[in-house]
C-alpha cells in the first residue's frame, strides 16, 4: 500500500482499500507532475497546502482534480506562479488544463480556519464524502498526504453507485445541476433526492433571492450561459405566477 491510513476505517474492506490506494497514488502523481511543469517562478512558502476532494477516486478514469486552498492568500500566491498558457477559465474556480487533466484551484471563505472533517461535512453527495489534506514541497514538488477523511456514505456509493444528496447547496440550483450530472454519469440518484432539491427551489423568493440563484453555477461557455438563462426563465415564471395569486 502507498498510504497507511486505510486500515483505520473499519467499514472499508481490503479490496476497496487497495483500489482507492492505487487511484490516490495516480492522482498524487498527477498533482506532482502538474505543479512541477506549470509553476513558472519560485514560490515563497515551503509548502503548498490544500484539501484534495476525493471524489476523483470513484472511477479508474477521471478528468477533474479539485484543490481547495486553505486561505485566499495561499491560492493567489500559487495562481501568480502558474504559467498562464495552462489557464482555461475562471468561474467558481480557477481552472487549468495540463496534458489531459483538469485542475480546479478553489478557495471557499467558509472553509477558512476549518479542518478536513468540516470540509467533508459540507460536501453534498455520497460520492463526495472523501477527502485528503495534502501538501506539496515547493522545492521538489513531492506531495504528502497528511490527513484523510473517508465516510461510510462514500463506501456505500462505491459498492452500489447510490448517490444520495446529504446537504443542499445554499443555491439549490447548483444541487440540481450536480444531481443531473451524476445521473448522466451513471449514478443512481434516488427520486427523493430530486424532490428534496425541488422543495428548496420552491422556497426561493424570485426577487429577494435573485442574485443568489446564479452563485456558483457550474460549467463554462455555452453550457454555463444556457443554465443561467433557464434559471432566469424559471424566476420570471415564478413572479408571474405569484402576481396571479
Secondary structure, DSSP 8 states (H G I E B T S, - for coil): ---GGGGG-TTS-HHHHHHHHHHHHHHHHHHHHHHHHHB-S--SSSEEEEEEEGGGGSSSS--EEEEEESSHHHHHHHHHHB-GGGEEEESSSEEEEETTEEEEEE--GGGTT--HHHHHHH--BGGG-EEEEEEEETTT--EEEEEEEE-HHHHHHHHH-B--BSS--SSHHHHHHHHHHHHHTT-B--HHHHHHHHHHHHT--TTTTTGGGGTT----HHHHHHHHHHHHHHHHHHHHHHHH-
